[in-house]
Amino acid sequence: MTLVTPPPGSPKTGPTASGTPKAAPASPSSTSPSPSGQPAVAAAPDLKLAAYDQQTGKAVLAAADTAAGTPSPAATAAATAAVRTGQVIDSPPSAVAPRGALLAITDVQPAADGKVAVSTRPATISELLGQTWAKIKSALDPHNIQITPQVKDLKASYVPNPHGGSGGASAALELDVKNSVTLPGGASAALSGSLELDPSVDFTYQGGILSPQQARVGFDLGAHANWHLTAGVTASTGPVKIPIAKLTAMPVIMVGQVPVVIVLDLSVYAEVSADGTVTVDTTQSYDGNWGVHADYTKAGGWTPATDPGTTTVSPVKATFSGQASVRAGLVADGSVALYDTLGVKATIEPYLRAAVEGTVSVDTSGAKPTVDGKAGLYGGLDVNGAVMARIAILGTPLLEKDLPFPIYNHEWPIVTREIGNASTSAQPSTSKN
């Protein structure tokens, strides 16, 4: 842990450059709130967060190990003696605070073995950063994303990003999946293919005297997927999930010399739903970039925002037979937080929907669709979410309940055809918003 003292009259910190987050100190830092509103300046690490109970707010601080090993008794005494009420503990992720911690010290008591026990309360970014301002968009290094497979034999690899030198990550995360689930009525759905993800986090902050003037917390998600879905549906299913993976990243971004922890969680799964009886065999592709944010201004409070970006949903080859409306989507459930305090959550789902009476066969490599009956094939995008109640970490008024996003839905035709009529299109269709 580092004790940090704001220097009097220091200039405000300007925007931090976009790109991969800088490496943060391995141990947390501590700072006194700055009456002048100036940003804190970090000193050398000399303390560590040895224990922390989130429910009670009790913590234990100890002298940090150095390159030379265990510090001397004199160094230990000097480090712990510097701890005082009113300081702020700024901890990057560690064994005792896996998602980081931002805490204000309310009481200090000596403890055994040269340690110091402290009582804490949750602190705010305003107490840490004062009137600092920062505008950061950080692409996540996929090597630092923790992957929890939800299917057997999930394979992860890294795809080089040719634009990694211009603000993006050096690579994207690729997941190869093969999974199946049982559908209502005894039918089943099988999914195989690959999913390439390129997430980034947004953090904007403009401090004021006692609270921020404006702020933004959010995430952007780029995705490319090629996958093969087969299903036999004999009754209305409702949405059925085919799990793929859970992803967690905790980048530590530097605002001046002060680390700020951002936590991004993503659950990725396919979703199939149908109303009727139909067999499905489709190889399809998704491409897109989407963003969700929670924006704050002192005058207007919190406002959720959706950036629908661009979406391409394309059936490379698809065959539907039966009488039903069937929808297959690729879903990312995500939340982005400051430290372990939730800020914004969202669900992003690009999907393919087919309304079929009879048999339809589509091949977007150029072959003309074959239809016996009626068929409509549509691409779509759903985005919904909410600003979470515990956003108070920014020092803004606490929300009593989640503030929902306006639900975004856009759907466009890929193929519409009936016997005796011409098809509108059998090519990949892109939605630009």
Disulfide bonds with the S-S distance in Angstrom:
none
